[in-house]
Amino acid sequence: MGHGVIAWIIIGVIAGWLTGKIMRGSGFGFFVDMIVGLVGAFFGGWLWTHLGGHSINEHGLIMSIIIATFGAVILTWLFRLVTGSKDS
């Protein structure tokens, strides 16, 4: 496993935790929050580059966490919208 993958996992865990705090509610639990954070990191990076931003890898740790958290917040919001859940 390369350092890049480990960095993405760490960023995903932080993004998942932050999303749980930002979106209020009980959260999905540690492991699901981590998965949401990881998926959100990829989604946020994809969205960032498609909106004209540079590759997420060109940014520092803080900006990568912000982008990943943004993606995770959007995914959580969409999940709640589809399921009708107000509390995750």
C-alpha positions as a Markdown table, in Angstrom:
| # | Residue | x | y | z |
|---|---|---|---|---|
| 1 | Met | 0.0 | 0.0 | 0.0 |
| 2 | Gly | 1.5 | 3.3 | -1.0 |
| 3 | His | 1.7 | 6.5 | 0.9 |
| 4 | Gly | -0.9 | 8.1 | -1.4 |
| 5 | Val | -3.5 | 5.5 | -0.4 |
| 6 | Ile | -2.7 | 6.0 | 3.3 |
| 7 | Ala | -3.1 | 9.7 | 2.9 |
| 8 | Trp | -6.5 | 9.3 | 1.2 |
| 9 | Ile | -7.6 | 7.1 | 4.0 |
| 10 | Ile | -6.6 | 9.6 | 6.6 |
| 11 | Ile | -8.2 | 12.5 | 4.7 |
| 12 | Gly | -11.3 | 10.4 | 4.3 |
| 13 | Val | -11.5 | 9.6 | 8.0 |
| 14 | Ile | -11.1 | 13.3 | 8.9 |
| 15 | Ala | -13.7 | 14.3 | 6.2 |
| 16 | Gly | -16.2 | 11.7 | 7.5 |
| 17 | Trp | -15.8 | 12.9 | 11.1 |
| 18 | Leu | -16.1 | 16.5 | 10.1 |
| 19 | Thr | -19.2 | 15.7 | 8.0 |
| 20 | Gly | -20.8 | 14.1 | 11.0 |
| 21 | Lys | -20.3 | 17.3 | 13.0 |
| 22 | Ile | -21.3 | 19.7 | 10.2 |
| 23 | Met | -24.5 | 17.8 | 9.2 |
| 24 | Arg | -25.7 | 17.4 | 12.8 |
| 25 | Gly | -27.3 | 14.3 | 14.0 |
| 26 | Ser | -25.9 | 11.1 | 15.4 |
| 27 | Gly | -23.9 | 10.2 | 12.4 |
| 28 | Phe | -23.8 | 6.9 | 10.7 |
| 29 | Gly | -21.2 | 5.4 | 13.1 |
| 30 | Phe | -17.4 | 5.5 | 12.9 |
| 31 | Phe | -17.0 | 3.0 | 10.0 |
| 32 | Val | -19.8 | 4.3 | 7.8 |
| 33 | Asp | -18.7 | 7.9 | 8.5 |
| 34 | Met | -15.2 | 6.8 | 7.3 |
| 35 | Ile | -16.6 | 5.2 | 4.2 |
| 36 | Val | -18.7 | 8.3 | 3.5 |
| 37 | Gly | -15.6 | 10.4 | 4.0 |
| 38 | Leu | -13.6 | 8.3 | 1.6 |
| 39 | Val | -16.3 | 8.3 | -1.1 |
| 40 | Gly | -16.7 | 12.0 | -0.4 |
| 41 | Ala | -13.0 | 12.6 | -0.9 |
| 42 | Phe | -13.1 | 11.0 | -4.3 |
| 43 | Phe | -16.4 | 12.8 | -5.2 |
| 44 | Gly | -15.1 | 16.1 | -3.9 |
| 45 | Gly | -11.9 | 15.7 | -5.9 |
| 46 | Trp | -13.8 | 14.8 | -9.0 |
| 47 | Leu | -16.2 | 17.7 | -8.6 |
| 48 | Trp | -13.4 | 20.1 | -7.8 |
| 49 | Thr | -11.5 | 19.2 | -11.0 |
| 50 | His | -14.7 | 19.4 | -13.1 |
| 51 | Leu | -15.4 | 22.9 | -11.8 |
| 52 | Gly | -12.0 | 24.1 | -13.0 |
| 53 | Gly | -9.9 | 23.5 | -9.9 |
| 54 | His | -6.5 | 21.9 | -10.1 |
| 55 | Ser | -5.9 | 18.3 | -9.2 |
| 56 | Ile | -6.6 | 17.7 | -5.5 |
| 57 | Asn | -3.1 | 16.2 | -5.2 |
| 58 | Glu | -1.6 | 19.6 | -6.0 |
| 59 | His | -3.1 | 21.1 | -2.8 |
| 60 | Gly | -1.9 | 20.9 | 0.7 |
| 61 | Leu | -3.4 | 18.7 | 3.4 |
| 62 | Ile | -5.8 | 21.3 | 4.7 |
| 63 | Met | -7.3 | 22.1 | 1.2 |
| 64 | Ser | -7.6 | 18.4 | 0.5 |
| 65 | Ile | -9.5 | 17.9 | 3.7 |
| 66 | Ile | -11.8 | 20.8 | 2.9 |
| 67 | Ile | -12.5 | 19.5 | -0.6 |
| 68 | Ala | -13.1 | 15.9 | 0.7 |
| 69 | Thr | -15.4 | 17.2 | 3.5 |
| 70 | Phe | -17.4 | 19.2 | 0.9 |
| 71 | Gly | -17.8 | 16.1 | -1.2 |
| 72 | Ala | -18.9 | 14.1 | 1.9 |
| 73 | Val | -21.4 | 16.8 | 3.0 |
| 74 | Ile | -23.0 | 16.8 | -0.5 |
| 75 | Leu | -23.2 | 12.9 | -0.5 |
| 76 | Thr | -24.7 | 12.9 | 3.0 |
| 77 | Trp | -27.2 | 15.6 | 2.0 |
| 78 | Leu | -28.2 | 13.6 | -1.1 |
| 79 | Phe | -28.5 | 10.4 | 0.9 |
| 80 | Arg | -30.8 | 12.2 | 3.4 |
| 81 | Leu | -32.8 | 13.7 | 0.5 |
| 82 | Val | -33.3 | 10.3 | -1.1 |
| 83 | Thr | -34.1 | 8.4 | 2.1 |
| 84 | Gly | -36.1 | 11.1 | 3.7 |
| 85 | Ser | -33.9 | 10.9 | 6.8 |
| 86 | Lys | -33.4 | 14.0 | 8.8 |
| 87 | Asp | -31.0 | 12.4 | 11.3 |
| 88 | Ser | -28.2 | 10.2 | 9.9 |
